[in-house]
Amino acid sequence: MANPVASNRIRVSFEFFPPKTEEMERSLWEAIARLGPLSPNFVSVTYGAGGSTRERTHTTVKRILAETALVPAAHLTCVAATRAEVDTVIRGYGEAGVRHIVALRGDPPGGVGERYAPHPGGYENGAALVAGIKRIGDFEVSVSAYPEKHPDSASVEADIDMLKAKVDAGASRAITQFFFENATYFRYLDRVRARGISIPIVPGILPVQNFKQTRVFAERCGASVPRWLAERFDGLDDDVATRKLIAAAVAAEQVLGLVKQGVTDFHFYTMNRADLVYAICHLLGLRPAARKAA
Ligand code: FAD
């Protein structure tokens, strides 16, 4: 098999969240300025829990469109909104020139762990939202996928049924929840393919900027944290510099392992920080556009 790094077939996308403060706004735009020249396939902007960032997501996406050559993908959830309200947001994206939406059900308004109940008159899940988006316009639609199953799902099979429903409704790409064991991803991929789902299942990669935070986050979203990972960060709570080196080594090992087994597309959860992601992309053979052209 040709080496995808050497043959330049690697494609990446970067996920950002809308900033809350001026300082966060500055770090977001520093991250975009640093990562943008790597020519990502697209950059996505998350939608806060319960639709809490509706305006900020929209503003960030519009600024990306206005000030960069990047292709933005706007995340959108069904939480705490009627279909008509969500449709207004979809139309707003369309009018702003956004052509790609990451469609999600979202977490219950009371937070993860509560039973999810659709908003009265709202879209009931990711698949219904995908169908709604496709009815409104010719958007490219990406959706979520869960190699370790979503915590609400009774089984991996039920989870894959939902993925199938989202694909049948028009989704053309799935981005996975983060995972740390590549074998978990490939096992899931086999099951998805066996179910007749052929869209790209793009691995979501979370460089571990902060291990403690990652562990809390993983627990909430049903991603497992292997013991070897905890051991690698053991004793480094107050040692930021070493933590960073370990995080880079862990993520490098993971993505190069995936490449070795034929993966060519990666979605990075950047947490609005460029350095680790930039280094991993460099390892993947990506170089800034200006240098490539030189
Ligand atoms: P769905 O795909 O609709 O469902 C997830 C699973 O739950 C399915 O497998 C299904 O079997 C099961 N399920 C759904 N409804 C029910 C039900 N009523 N009863 C029993 N089981 C059910 N969240 C945000 O708030 N904003 C974001 O921007 C955001 N971006 C994300 C991006 C990615 C790539 C990923 C992986 C997740 C993101 N999330 C985001 C988190 C996501 O909103 C949560 O995981 C949410 O709980 C599920 O949304 P979904 O679209 O994945 O759900």
Boltz pocket constraint, residues with backbone or C-beta under 6 A from the ligand:
constraints:
  - pocket:
      binder: B
      contacts: [[A, 45], [A, 46], [A, 47], [A, 48], [A, 49], [A, 50], [A, 75], [A, 76], [A, 77], [A, 102], [A, 103], [A, 104], [A, 105], [A, 106], [A, 107], [A, 108], [A, 116], [A, 124], [A, 125], [A, 126], [A, 127], [A, 143], [A, 144], [A, 145], [A, 150], [A, 152], [A, 153], [A, 154], [A, 158], [A, 159], [A, 160], [A, 162], [A, 163], [A, 175], [A, 176], [A, 177], [A, 178], [A, 204], [A, 221]]
      max_distance: 6.0
